[in-house]
């Protein structure tokens, strides 16, 4: 498989050493979309119309936009306020016409969720294709990775089930092997962290492993706001 930009993004995400490289990519895509929306799309007529038609964004992405726009170095609150004015105008009309169901924004309509889902579906398919094709460089890279969070692991398992014959079975076995290895690694780190809470260990000993609880949540649940296809 040619080293296209998708492969290079996946490679860089694995080399970051995070508990789930797909979460790394998802976080980057989401951040980029938030920035693009606030800097460009908020004033684009067609995008703005779609946002108003959908009554904004899902809960998660509305707050993401709010936090991004509220940064001290940002002046994006103005653009967001314009969108909010248009959305509240529509909500008032919904109330007058008793269109109560239309008032709720959700993930199936959220532009950010749809954008994120499309990209993550592409990345997941690429990973399955790389594994099922026995791509030598990627196979080695994946073997050395920290694996995936459970939500993305299950997503890739389901994607691998569609691969033909032995290729699909081998891909699932590889995914299981790497996930098991990394869950056992994390389990050992948690046991060591718990052991070091005893009085005979110094504060320095405890601090050395203090991020393991956060990493465990990231491994089990995925990043906050994780999108599953």
N, C-alpha and C positions, 0 to 999 in steps of 0.2 A: 504494500500500500504506500502510495506516494506521501511524503511528509508535507501534507497541506497544513493550512493554518489551524484547522480543527485538531489535528493530531498534536501540533506543537502546543496548543492551549492545554490539552489533556496532559501532555508530558510535563509542562511547567507546573500544573496543579498537583500532580503526583509528587514532584520534586520539592514541593513546599513542605512536605512532611506532616500535613494535617491528617486528622483522623478519617476524613472522607474527602477525596479529591473532587468528587462531583459537587459536594457542598461548597468547595472553594470556587468552582466555576459558576455555580448558581448565585452565590453571593456577588461575584464580579458582574454578572449579567444584570442582576437586580440594581446594583449601585449605578451602573452605566445607564440603565433605563431611567432611573430616577433623575439623574443629572440631565440626560437628553430631554426628558419631558419638561423639566423646569426651565431649561435654557432655550429650547426650541419648540417642542410640541405644544406647550401651553398656549402659544400664540398662533399655532397652525389651525386654520379654520376647520378642516376636516377632522383632525384629531380632537379639537375642542368640542365639535358637535358630537362626536362619538362619546366623549367623556360625559357630556351633559345628558345625552340620550340614555347612558347607562346609570345615571344618577351618581356619578363619581367612580370611586374605586372600592375594592373590598376593604374591610376594616384594617387589615395588616398594611396594605399599601397606601392607604390614606395617611396613616401615621408615619410611614416611611417618608412620604412626600412632605409632610408637615415638619418633621425633624430636619430633613435636608434643606428645606426652604428657610428654616429659622436659624440657620448657622449665622454667626456674627458677620462673616465675610460675604454673605449672600443677600441679594435684594429680591429674591424670588417670591417672597410673601405677596408681592403685588400681583404677580401672575396667578398665583394660587387663589388669591382673594377674588380675582375676576371670574375664575372657574366656579368658585363657591357661590358667587352671586348668581351666576347662570343656573347652577344646580338648584339653589333654593327657590329661584323663580319657577322652575319646573315642578318642584315639590309642592309649591303653593297651588299650582294648577292641578296637580294630582289630587290634592286634598279637595279642591272645589269640585272636581269631577269624580270623586270617590274612587280613584285608581290606586287603591292602597297597595296592591301587590307590586305595582310598578315603582313604588317608592324605595324598595330595597335594592341596594347594590350587592352583588355577590361575586364569588370567584369565577363563575361561568361567564360573567359579563366583563369582569375587570380586565382592562387593557394590559396592565402590568402582568397579571397572572397568565394571560394568554401568550404574551410575549415570552415570558419565562418558560412556560410549558413547552412551547415550540422549540426553543433552544435546547432545553434539557432532554427532550425526546431525541433530538439530533445527536447530542453528546452520548446518551445512553446507547443508541443504536451503533454509534461509531465504536464504542468500547466493546460491545458484543461482537461486532464484525472483526475487530482487531484480535480478540481472544479466539474466536472461532476459526480464523484464518491462520493461526499459529504464527503471527507476526513476531519474529524473533526478538527484535529490540523491545517491542512493547511487552512481550511476555516476561522478559527479564525485569523490565521496569516495574511491572505489576507485581511480580513476585517479591520485590523489595519494598513495595508500598505499605502503607498502614491500612489498606483496604478501604472499606466504605462504611457509611452509617447504615443502620438497619433498613431504614426506608429506601435508600438508593440500592442497597444490596438486593432487597426483594424485587425492586423494579428491574434490575438487571437479570435476576433469575427468571422472571416472567418473560423478559425479552429473549433470553436464551432458549426458552422452551419452544420458540418458533423456528430456531435453527434446525437444519435438516440432519436427521440421523445422529451419527457419532459426533459430528461437530457440535451439536447442541449439548449432548451429554458431557463431552469433554469440557466445554465452556462452563457448564454448571459445576462440574467437579473442581475446576480451577477456582471459580468464585468461592465455593464452599471451603476449599483448602486455605485460601488467603484470609477469608473472614474468620475461620476458626482460629488460625494462628494469631490473628490480631486481637480477637476477643480474649484469648488466653493470656496474651501479653498484657492487655489492659487489666484483666482480672488479677494478675500477679502484682501489677503496680498498685492496684487498689488495696490488696492485702498488705503490701509493704507500707503504704500510706497509713493504713489503720494501725499497723504495728508501731509505727513511729510516733503515734499520739501518746505513747506511754511516757511517763515522767523521766525515764533514763535517757531519752533522746533530747538533743538540743533544739532550739528554735530553728537553727540553720538546717538541721536534718529534716525537720517537718516541712519547712518552706521549699526544700528541694523537690518535693513531690506534690505541692499544693494544687497544681493545675490539673491533677489527674481526675478530680471530681468533675470539673468542667468538661474535660475531654471525654469522660464517660457519658455525660449527658449528650454531648455532640455525637458520640458513636451510637448510642441507643436511639436517640430521637431525631438526629440530623440537626441542621442549622435551624435557628428560629425562623418560622415561616416557610419551611421546606415545601417545595411543590412536587407532587407525585403525578406522573402521567397515567 
